[in-house]
Amino acid sequence: MHALPDEAADGGPPALRLPFDMAVLEHRPIRTERMVLRPLAASDADDVWEYQRLPEVLRFIPWPERNRTEARGHTELRAGMRRLQADGDAVFLAMVLAGEPSLQEVASGRARPDRVVGDLMVRVGSLQNAQLEVGWVVHPGFQGRGLAAEGAAALLDLAFGRFAAHRVYAHLDARNAASARLCERLGMRREATLLEEEHGEEGWEDTAIYGMLRREWRRLRVG
């Protein structure tokens, strides 16, 4: 849990609490009811591959199809993004489910309860205006258990609490009804629909934008 920013600051000039280095969360990861949220690591590649390769995930996430080697390189790239300081900087958190052995540990015969079932993203959208973008992806085999909501709620606490964001937003494929319901469950509002913003394998795709302000998050947290 992170401290609530001073309420008087909600209407004042924006000021993100950056820079931030992911080493902080290696030493003190975020713990939710059922998960540990820690920096994504290159060693998570096997677990990530298990959902990164699935068509039902790729349909709504802007990832191209990759083979196993390419996917490992992609996980290593994201794991190497360790600092938030300037516009466009992003970091990724692994959603580690307690009691679920990781595939790497199972293969090696050293099974340990640390399966990565999804990951979370925070990206600096605007340092000047204290805006952060958030995103998430969860293995379909672990959906329907409230894990995405548990992780995303902790992500909002990180964005508004530790980083003191003024506004947090998410960009979704407009067809992604599950993520839209999650945003609404978190208290985010649908701010806009961008028609035919991107062209994919299925043709032109719309983008839904959900957002929340710090004062709205505060009301939910203290209510």
Secondary structure, 3 states (H helix, E strand, C coil): CCCCCCHHHHHCCCCCCCCEECHHHHHCCEECCCEEEEECCHHHHHHHHHHHCCHHHHCCCCCCCCCHHHHHHHHHHHHCCCEECCCCCEEEEEEEEECCCCHHHHHHCCCCCEEEEEEEEEEEEECCCCEEEEEEEECHHHCCCCHHHHHHHHHHHHHHHHCCCCEEEEEEECCCHHHHHHHHHCCCEEEEEEEEEEEECCEEEEEEEEEEEHHHHHHHHHC
